[in-house]
Amino acid sequence: DPSIATAALRTNPEGILKDFKYFGFLFEALCTRDIRVYAQLLALKSRVNENKMGEASFLMVMTGGQYAYRRNDGVLVVPVACLRN
């Protein structure tokens, strides 16, 4: 959990933004943590009311990995590093 690292360093948002490399590590940890919560993406899809929300255009899992690919079930696996410029 990136909040634990932030608390241990006794920093705040302004302090984190002064070190973009460290910010990147925290952001990747945050994404990875959140994705673990939603790791059952196909189960999550079945819980969405498609009549109300419409069908999802794609399903994607963001990871801390290095390679992007499409799983056999159509779910995209995309490294968080792909979000950078």
GUDO-119592 format. One line per field, with one value per residue: residue in one letter; x, y, z of N, C-alpha, C in turn; residue number from 1. Coordinates in nm, 4 decimals. Layout:
% residues N
code [A,...];
neast [X,...];
nnorth [Y,...];
nup [Z,...];
caeast [X,...];
canorth [Y,...];
caup [Z,...];
ceast [X,...];
cnorth [Y,...];
cup [Z,...];
pos [NUM,...];
END
This chain:
% residues 85
code [D,P,S,I,A,T,A,A,L,R,T,N,P,E,G,I,L,K,D,F,K,Y,F,G,F,L,F,E,A,L,C,T,R,D,I,R,V,Y,A,Q,L,L,A,L,K,S,R,V,N,E,N,K,M,G,E,A,S,F,L,M,V,M,T,G,G,Q,Y,A,Y,R,R,N,D,G,V,L,V,V,P,V,A,C,L,R,N];
neast [0.0841,0.0751,0.0266,0.1330,0.4098,0.4340,0.3571,0.5581,0.7805,0.7183,0.6035,0.4260,0.1712,0.2932,0.5647,0.6033,0.5572,0.7847,0.9709,0.9656,1.0351,1.0119,0.7414,0.6388,0.6918,0.5239,0.2750,0.2581,0.2504,0.0086,-0.1747,-0.1336,-0.2150,-0.4881,-0.5778,-0.5513,-0.7664,-0.9725,-0.9255,-1.0754,-1.1880,-1.3764,-1.5780,-1.6500,-1.7512,-1.9864,-2.1416,-2.2173,-2.4829,-2.5842,-2.8031,-2.8607,-2.6119,-2.4887,-2.2982,-1.9619,-1.6890,-1.4383,-1.2320,-0.9879,-0.6851,-0.4626,-0.1197,0.1898,0.3731,0.5805,0.4999,0.2432,-0.0561,-0.3170,-0.5425,-0.6601,-0.9321,-1.0035,-0.9489,-0.7567,-0.4206,-0.2259,0.0710,0.1360,0.3260,0.2739,0.1158,0.2657,0.4174];
nnorth [-0.1182,0.2088,0.4209,0.3515,0.3579,0.6300,0.7430,0.6361,0.7707,1.0189,1.2216,1.4378,1.5219,1.7341,1.6921,1.4403,1.4965,1.6310,1.4460,1.2710,1.0152,0.8547,0.9071,0.7732,0.5053,0.4825,0.5287,0.3101,0.1038,0.1664,0.1270,-0.1468,-0.2521,-0.1790,-0.3197,-0.5805,-0.5966,-0.5959,-0.8291,-1.0411,-0.9926,-1.0838,-1.1765,-0.9362,-0.8058,-0.9490,-0.8473,-0.5966,-0.3938,-0.4237,-0.3401,-0.0946,0.0414,-0.0185,-0.2262,-0.3178,-0.1761,-0.2839,-0.5020,-0.4585,-0.5228,-0.3638,-0.3842,-0.4316,-0.5301,-0.5931,-0.6279,-0.5833,-0.7509,-0.9533,-1.1569,-1.4998,-1.4936,-1.2463,-1.0293,-0.7415,-0.7057,-0.4752,-0.2970,-0.0586,0.1262,0.1898,0.4105,0.6369,0.9251];
nup [0.0000,-0.1015,0.0702,0.3136,0.2685,0.2146,0.4591,0.6231,0.5290,0.6086,0.4472,0.2171,-0.0320,-0.1801,-0.1294,-0.2453,-0.5138,-0.5807,-0.6433,-0.9076,-0.9931,-0.7631,-0.7183,-0.9404,-0.8700,-0.6462,-0.7683,-0.9420,-0.7516,-0.6292,-0.8414,-0.8886,-0.6416,-0.6431,-0.8664,-0.7814,-0.6135,-0.7968,-0.9353,-1.0302,-1.2984,-1.4975,-1.3343,-1.2175,-1.4434,-1.4844,-1.2853,-1.3579,-1.4574,-1.7614,-1.9093,-1.8023,-1.7978,-2.0374,-2.2647,-2.1871,-2.3631,-2.3706,-2.1682,-1.9203,-1.7499,-1.5412,-1.4850,-1.3003,-1.4674,-1.7641,-2.0253,-2.2683,-2.3558,-2.5058,-2.3436,-2.3807,-2.3276,-2.4123,-2.2465,-2.1922,-2.0947,-1.9455,-1.8893,-1.6314,-1.7003,-1.9616,-1.9568,-1.9473,-2.1075];
caeast [0.0000,0.1612,0.0068,0.2249,0.5404,0.4247,0.3567,0.6895,0.8733,0.6659,0.5940,0.2914,0.1636,0.3915,0.6947,0.6080,0.5641,0.9198,1.0515,0.8760,1.0710,0.9456,0.5991,0.6080,0.6875,0.4019,0.1608,0.2539,0.2042,-0.1341,-0.2477,-0.1244,-0.3015,-0.6281,-0.6098,-0.5702,-0.9036,-1.0596,-0.8586,-1.1760,-1.2542,-1.4948,-1.6820,-1.6940,-1.8333,-2.1186,-2.2157,-2.2580,-2.6140,-2.5614,-2.9222,-2.8524,-2.4815,-2.4381,-2.1932,-1.8256,-1.6230,-1.3259,-1.1933,-0.8432,-0.6188,-0.3366,-0.0254,0.3244,0.4578,0.6553,0.4478,0.0988,-0.1048,-0.4595,-0.5620,-0.7492,-1.0717,-1.0244,-0.9102,-0.6264,-0.3289,-0.1468,0.1568,0.1102,0.4248,0.2174,0.0444,0.3568,0.4313];
canorth [0.0000,0.3267,0.5131,0.3114,0.4136,0.7750,0.7725,0.6023,0.8768,1.1440,1.3194,1.4798,1.5280,1.8270,1.6261,1.3309,1.5536,1.6807,1.3320,1.1994,0.8729,0.7937,0.9160,0.6644,0.3801,0.4837,0.5162,0.1709,0.0241,0.1958,0.0577,-0.2909,-0.2816,-0.1700,-0.4274,-0.7043,-0.5934,-0.6275,-0.9358,-1.1266,-0.8983,-1.1408,-1.1769,-0.7975,-0.7776,-1.0095,-0.7704,-0.4684,-0.3938,-0.3788,-0.2701,0.0428,0.1017,-0.0560,-0.3277,-0.2649,-0.1819,-0.3743,-0.5298,-0.4425,-0.5331,-0.2915,-0.4577,-0.3781,-0.6080,-0.5233,-0.6520,-0.5773,-0.8593,-0.9858,-1.2940,-1.5803,-1.4555,-1.1121,-0.9263,-0.6796,-0.6932,-0.3586,-0.2455,0.0806,0.2086,0.2338,0.5365,0.7510,0.9902];
caup [0.0000,-0.1088,0.1825,0.4206,0.2331,0.2288,0.6024,0.6787,0.4891,0.6649,0.3393,0.1783,-0.1788,-0.2360,-0.1215,-0.3430,-0.6487,-0.6066,-0.6877,-0.9987,-0.9987,-0.6476,-0.7463,-1.0332,-0.7939,-0.5654,-0.8575,-0.9866,-0.6374,-0.6126,-0.9483,-0.8645,-0.5265,-0.6827,-0.9596,-0.7042,-0.5640,-0.9093,-1.0106,-1.0918,-1.3905,-1.5609,-1.2307,-1.2057,-1.5611,-1.4674,-1.1853,-1.4163,-1.5209,-1.8980,-1.9571,-1.7537,-1.8263,-2.1691,-2.2627,-2.1832,-2.4938,-2.3514,-2.0303,-1.9099,-1.6210,-1.5404,-1.4015,-1.2845,-1.5569,-1.8679,-2.1593,-2.2898,-2.4408,-2.4937,-2.2982,-2.4650,-2.3027,-2.4644,-2.1506,-2.2180,-1.9807,-1.9854,-1.7830,-1.5934,-1.7701,-2.0898,-1.9376,-1.9533,-2.2396];
ceast [0.0880,0.1414,0.0978,0.3638,0.5414,0.4293,0.4934,0.7930,0.8321,0.6627,0.4483,0.2862,0.2678,0.5311,0.7090,0.6236,0.7005,1.0123,0.9645,0.9106,1.0032,0.7941,0.5561,0.5992,0.5599,0.2781,0.1462,0.2036,0.0549,-0.2172,-0.2491,-0.2151,-0.4483,-0.6678,-0.6269,-0.7114,-1.0007,-1.0069,-0.9571,-1.2561,-1.3760,-1.6091,-1.7370,-1.7861,-1.9750,-2.2044,-2.2641,-2.3926,-2.5990,-2.6836,-2.9176,-2.7248,-2.4320,-2.3262,-2.0555,-1.7609,-1.4989,-1.3061,-1.0414,-0.7986,-0.4877,-0.2434,0.1038,0.4220,0.5243,0.5933,0.2959,0.0591,-0.2548,-0.4707,-0.6575,-0.8963,-1.1012,-0.9843,-0.7711,-0.5469,-0.2280,-0.0606,0.1268,0.2072,0.3735,0.1433,0.1352,0.3635,0.5370];
cnorth [0.1238,0.4251,0.4784,0.3687,0.5644,0.8153,0.7454,0.7097,1.0136,1.2555,1.3504,1.4885,1.6209,1.7640,1.5156,1.3861,1.6141,1.5704,1.2434,1.0517,0.7989,0.7960,0.8028,0.5300,0.3714,0.4637,0.3726,0.0802,0.0434,0.1216,-0.0925,-0.3315,-0.2819,-0.2821,-0.5592,-0.7127,-0.6379,-0.7423,-1.0294,-1.0442,-0.9541,-1.1504,-1.0359,-0.7604,-0.8315,-0.9329,-0.6355,-0.4848,-0.3359,-0.3102,-0.1232,0.1123,0.0785,-0.1583,-0.2610,-0.2787,-0.2696,-0.3976,-0.5241,-0.4581,-0.4568,-0.3610,-0.3791,-0.4495,-0.5241,-0.5349,-0.6421,-0.6920,-0.8760,-1.1323,-1.3670,-1.5433,-1.3117,-0.9994,-0.8749,-0.6726,-0.5864,-0.3117,-0.0973,0.1739,0.2562,0.3654,0.6582,0.8067,0.9222];
cup [0.0000,0.0061,0.2993,0.3930,0.2524,0.3757,0.6641,0.6451,0.5436,0.5605,0.3104,0.0259,-0.2423,-0.2361,-0.2241,-0.4844,-0.6817,-0.6578,-0.7763,-1.0118,-0.8835,-0.6661,-0.8385,-0.9635,-0.7101,-0.6521,-0.9066,-0.8740,-0.6144,-0.7162,-0.9257,-0.7492,-0.5677,-0.7774,-0.8865,-0.6478,-0.6730,-0.9951,-1.0801,-1.1925,-1.4551,-1.4612,-1.2114,-1.3221,-1.5437,-1.3664,-1.2387,-1.4855,-1.6612,-1.9584,-1.9187,-1.8018,-1.9691,-2.1545,-2.2630,-2.3205,-2.4887,-2.2025,-2.0238,-1.7656,-1.6335,-1.4417,-1.3846,-1.3755,-1.6645,-2.0066,-2.1611,-2.3822,-2.4190,-2.4536,-2.3922,-2.4467,-2.3463,-2.3716,-2.1862,-2.0887,-2.0202,-1.8683,-1.7557,-1.6647,-1.9059,-2.0776,-1.9492,-2.0952,-2.3228];
pos [1,2,3,4,5,6,7,8,9,10,11,12,13,14,15,16,17,18,19,20,21,22,23,24,25,26,27,28,29,30,31,32,33,34,35,36,37,38,39,40,41,42,43,44,45,46,47,48,49,50,51,52,53,54,55,56,57,58,59,60,61,62,63,64,65,66,67,68,69,70,71,72,73,74,75,76,77,78,79,80,81,82,83,84,85];
END
